[in-house]
Amino acid sequence: MTEFSLSKINDRITKESAFIAPLQASISEVIVGQDELINKILIGLLANGHMLLEGVPGLAKTLTVNTLAQAIDTGFQRVQFTPDMLPADLLGTLIFNQKTGGFETRKGPIFSNIILADEINRAPSKVQSALLEAMQERQVTIGEETFKLDAPFLVLATQNPIEQEGTYPLPEAQVDRFMLKLKVDYPQKDEERIILRQVAKTGVPNPIKPAVKPKQILEAQKTINDIYVDEKVEDYILNLVFATRNPDKFGLSDLSQLIEYGASPRATINLVLASKARAFLEHRGYITPEDVRYIGKDILRHRVILTYEAEAEEMTSEDVIQRLFDSIEIP
């Protein structure tokens, strides 16, 4: 790519990403101490990828997603997943109308823009499959009729890492449908002091004013496709993913005994898309290895399946992925 072309893309991205700062500021009015989480959710939104949020209760996961929906002036539905839930509770069903003598479609909560699937691992597999099909196809079939879901359509599912009683763990093939798996952690002490002062009040918090229109988000998703990826950065991404499949070829023979299954080609695609979205957040028209490193763990942590030996040694996928990032040469 010529320097002129790159300069042109840079100028275009700088102009079209101008809404990012007001959007971040708008969300930060309500959410304190989760700046990295907000940035990564925005990356998922811009890359048009669904997200799995893992964290203990009370870390403002629901509030963050609701605030995001308000900030981009779009529809929001929170669905509490329970063991007795049916696919119809999520997708909708056909209702018999006695007056007309025919069936009418009653749409479920999936027909919105931003869906919070709260405690997704509490619902049986049929419900999880129904949600993940809607995520993949971005359409829902009720009876014999198929309905396209409105764009933007984004699913943010949460799961609690400590409460495992009465849960149905998501199979690896379903977890792979999520672009990002984000770990939500406790805020720092000074951040929690701000939360204490701002939020420890009775009553419902005031809704925030929208900072951006859904149309701008959809335009940004198209623009991200034009962000430049150098061949050396492509090689870096491919090396990271292939090292999860054949560690021996990258001088990481000790990891061969720890990794049962490496990351799928979907990981490669999502690494590129999410890195482009990070570059857009940073108002750049090209991606750097730093973009890949920033979002890499969130793309790979749920796609690298460890062996029993790794579990016996109390190794986590985080540890393995960190080894990859420490070992693979950065261009």
C-alpha positions in Angstrom: 0.0 0.0 0.0 1.3 3.5 -0.9 2.0 6.1 1.7 -0.7 8.3 0.0 -3.4 5.5 0.3 -2.5 4.9 4.0 -2.7 8.6 4.7 -6.1 8.7 3.0 -7.4 5.8 5.1 -6.0 7.4 8.3 -7.8 10.7 7.6 -11.0 8.9 6.9 -10.8 6.8 10.1 -9.9 9.9 12.2 -13.0 11.7 10.8 -15.4 8.7 11.1 -14.2 7.6 14.6 -14.9 11.1 16.1 -18.0 9.7 17.9 -15.9 7.3 20.0 -14.7 9.8 22.7 -18.3 11.2 23.3 -19.6 7.6 23.5 -16.9 6.5 26.0 -17.5 9.7 28.1 -21.3 9.0 28.0 -20.9 5.4 29.3 -18.3 6.5 31.9 -20.8 8.9 33.5 -22.6 5.8 34.8 -19.9 3.1 34.8 -16.8 3.8 37.0 -13.6 1.8 37.0 -14.3 -0.5 34.1 -12.6 1.4 31.3 -10.9 -1.6 29.8 -14.2 -3.6 29.9 -16.0 -0.7 28.1 -13.3 -0.5 25.5 -13.5 -4.2 24.8 -17.3 -4.2 24.6 -17.0 -1.3 22.1 -14.5 -3.4 20.1 -17.0 -6.2 20.0 -19.7 -3.8 19.0 -17.6 -2.3 16.2 -16.5 -5.7 15.0 -20.1 -7.0 15.0 -19.1 -9.8 17.4 -21.0 -11.4 20.3 -19.4 -11.4 23.8 -19.3 -13.7 26.8 -18.8 -11.8 30.1 -17.5 -13.8 33.1 -17.4 -12.3 36.5 -18.9 -12.7 40.0 -22.2 -11.0 40.7 -22.3 -7.3 41.5 -19.7 -6.0 39.1 -22.1 -3.9 37.0 -22.2 -6.3 34.0 -26.0 -5.7 33.5 -25.7 -2.0 34.1 -22.8 -1.7 31.6 -24.7 -3.4 28.8 -27.9 -1.4 29.5 -25.9 1.9 29.6 -24.3 0.9 26.2 -27.7 0.4 24.7 -28.9 3.8 26.0 -25.7 5.5 24.8 -26.2 4.3 21.2 -30.0 4.9 21.3 -31.0 1.4 20.5 -33.2 -1.4 21.8 -32.2 -3.4 24.9 -33.6 -6.6 26.4 -32.4 -8.4 29.4 -33.3 -12.1 29.5 -32.7 -14.0 32.8 -31.9 -17.6 31.9 -33.3 -20.3 34.2 -33.4 -24.1 34.3 -37.1 -24.2 33.4 -36.8 -21.9 30.4 -38.0 -23.0 26.9 -36.8 -21.8 23.5 -40.2 -20.2 22.9 -39.6 -17.9 26.0 -36.6 -16.4 24.1 -37.6 -16.6 20.4 -41.4 -16.3 20.6 -44.2 -18.6 19.5 -47.4 -19.0 17.6 -50.6 -18.0 19.4 -54.1 -19.2 18.3 -56.5 -16.3 17.7 -60.1 -17.4 18.4 -61.5 -14.4 16.5 -59.7 -15.1 13.2 -59.4 -18.9 13.7 -55.7 -18.7 12.8 -52.3 -18.5 14.4 -50.5 -15.3 15.1 -46.8 -14.8 15.8 -45.9 -13.4 19.2 -42.2 -12.4 19.0 -39.9 -13.0 22.0 -37.3 -10.8 23.6 -34.6 -11.8 21.1 -36.2 -9.3 18.7 -34.2 -6.3 19.9 -30.8 -4.8 19.2 -28.7 -5.5 22.3 -29.5 -8.7 24.2 -28.2 -9.4 27.7 -28.4 -13.2 28.2 -28.0 -13.2 32.0 -26.4 -16.4 33.4 -26.6 -18.2 30.0 -25.2 -21.4 31.6 -28.4 -21.8 33.8 -30.6 -22.6 30.8 -30.8 -26.1 29.2 -29.0 -26.8 26.0 -32.1 -26.3 23.8 -32.4 -22.7 24.9 -28.6 -22.1 24.5 -28.8 -23.6 21.0 -31.8 -21.4 20.0 -29.9 -18.3 21.1 -26.6 -19.3 19.4 -28.5 -20.1 16.2 -30.0 -16.6 16.2 -26.5 -15.2 16.9 -24.9 -17.1 14.0 -27.7 -16.7 11.4 -29.0 -13.3 12.7 -32.5 -14.6 12.0 -35.2 -16.5 13.9 -37.7 -19.1 12.6 -41.1 -19.3 14.3 -43.4 -21.9 12.8 -42.9 -21.8 9.1 -41.9 -18.1 9.0 -38.4 -16.7 9.2 -37.7 -13.3 10.6 -34.5 -11.3 10.0 -33.2 -9.6 13.2 -32.6 -5.9 13.1 -29.1 -4.5 12.9 -27.2 -3.8 15.0 -27.8 -7.1 16.8 -25.4 -8.0 19.6 -25.6 -10.7 22.3 -23.7 -10.2 25.5 -24.0 -13.3 27.7 -22.9 -13.5 31.3 -21.9 -16.4 33.4 -20.9 -16.7 37.0 -17.5 -18.5 37.4 -18.1 -19.6 41.1 -21.7 -20.8 41.3 -21.8 -24.1 39.4 -24.9 -25.7 41.0 -27.8 -26.0 38.6 -25.8 -24.9 35.6 -25.4 -26.4 32.1 -21.8 -25.6 30.9 -21.7 -24.3 27.3 -20.2 -26.8 24.9 -16.9 -25.7 23.2 -18.6 -25.5 19.8 -21.1 -23.0 21.2 -18.6 -21.0 23.1 -16.6 -20.6 19.9 -19.5 -18.6 18.5 -18.6 -15.7 20.9 -16.0 -13.4 19.4 -14.7 -12.3 22.9 -14.7 -13.9 26.3 -14.2 -11.0 28.7 -13.2 -11.4 32.4 -14.9 -8.8 34.6 -12.8 -8.0 37.6 -13.2 -6.0 40.8 -12.5 -2.2 40.6 -9.5 -0.6 42.3 -9.9 0.9 45.8 -9.9 4.5 44.5 -12.4 3.6 41.8 -14.7 1.9 44.3 -14.5 5.0 46.5 -16.0 7.0 43.5 -18.7 4.3 43.1 -19.5 4.6 46.8 -19.9 8.4 46.5 -21.8 8.3 43.2 -24.0 5.3 43.4 -24.8 4.7 47.1 -28.1 6.5 46.8 -31.7 5.3 46.8 -33.9 5.6 43.7 -33.4 4.7 40.0 -30.4 6.4 38.3 -31.3 8.9 35.6 -31.1 7.6 32.0 -28.1 8.9 30.0 -28.5 10.9 26.8 -27.6 9.0 23.6 -24.2 9.9 22.3 -24.4 8.2 18.9 -27.1 6.9 16.5 -27.3 3.2 15.5 -26.7 4.3 11.9 -23.2 5.6 12.8 -22.4 2.2 14.4 -23.4 0.4 11.2 -21.4 2.8 9.1 -18.4 2.3 11.4 -18.7 -1.5 11.0 -18.5 -1.1 7.2 -15.5 1.3 7.5 -13.5 -1.1 9.7 -13.3 -3.5 6.7 -11.1 -0.9 4.9 -8.5 -0.7 7.7 -5.1 -1.8 6.4 -3.4 -5.0 7.6 0.3 -5.4 6.8 1.5 -8.8 5.7 3.9 -9.0 8.7 0.9 -8.5 11.1 -1.0 -11.2 9.2 1.9 -13.5 9.8 2.0 -12.6 13.5 -1.7 -13.5 13.8 -1.3 -16.7 11.9 1.8 -17.7 14.0 -0.2 -17.1 17.2 -3.1 -19.3 16.1 -0.9 -22.0 14.5 1.2 -22.2 17.7 -1.9 -23.3 19.6 -2.3 -26.2 17.2 1.4 -27.2 16.6 3.5 -25.8 19.5 6.5 -28.0 18.6 7.0 -26.1 15.3 7.4 -22.8 17.3 9.8 -24.2 19.8 7.1 -24.6 22.5 7.3 -28.4 22.8 6.4 -28.2 26.5 2.9 -26.8 25.5 2.2 -29.9 23.4 1.3 -31.9 26.5 -0.9 -29.1 27.8 -3.1 -28.2 24.7 -5.8 -30.7 23.7 -7.2 -28.6 20.9 -5.9 -25.4 19.4 -7.9 -22.4 18.2 -10.1 -22.7 15.1 -9.9 -20.5 11.9 -12.7 -18.5 13.5 -10.1 -17.3 16.0 -7.9 -16.0 13.1 -10.8 -14.2 11.5 -11.9 -12.6 14.9 -8.3 -11.6 15.8 -8.2 -9.6 12.5 -11.6 -8.1 13.0 -11.1 -7.2 16.6 -7.7 -5.7 16.0 -9.2 -3.5 13.2 -11.9 -2.4 15.7 -9.1 -1.5 18.2 -7.3 0.5 15.6 -10.6 2.3 14.9 -11.0 3.1 18.6 -7.5 4.5 18.5 -8.4 6.6 15.3 -5.9 4.7 13.1 -6.3 3.4 9.6 -3.9 0.4 10.1 -3.5 -2.3 12.8 -0.3 -2.9 14.8 0.9 -6.0 16.7 -0.1 -4.0 19.9 -3.7 -4.2 18.8 -3.4 -7.9 18.4 -1.8 -8.3 21.8 -4.4 -6.0 23.4 -7.4 -8.1 22.4 -5.6 -11.5 21.8 -6.3 -13.1 25.2 -10.0 -12.3 24.9 -10.2 -14.0 21.5 -8.2 -17.1 22.4 -9.0 -17.9 26.1 -12.2 -19.8 25.3 -10.8 -21.4 22.2 -7.7 -23.2 23.5 -8.8 -26.4 25.2 -6.4 -27.8 27.7 -5.5 -31.5 28.5 -6.1 -33.2 31.9 -2.3 -32.9 32.5 -2.6 -29.1 32.3 -5.5 -29.2 34.8 -3.5 -31.5 37.1 -0.7 -28.9 37.0 -3.3 -26.2 37.7 -2.4 -24.5 34.4 -5.1 -22.3 32.9 -5.7 -21.3 29.3 -4.5 -17.8 30.4 -1.1 -19.2 31.3 -0.8 -21.0 28.0 -1.8 -18.0 26.0 0.6 -15.8 27.9 3.4 -18.2 27.0 2.5 -17.9 23.3 2.5 -14.1 23.5 5.9 -14.1 25.3 7.4 -16.6 22.8 6.1 -15.7 19.3 8.3 -13.0 17.7 6.6 -9.6 17.3 7.1 -8.0 13.9 
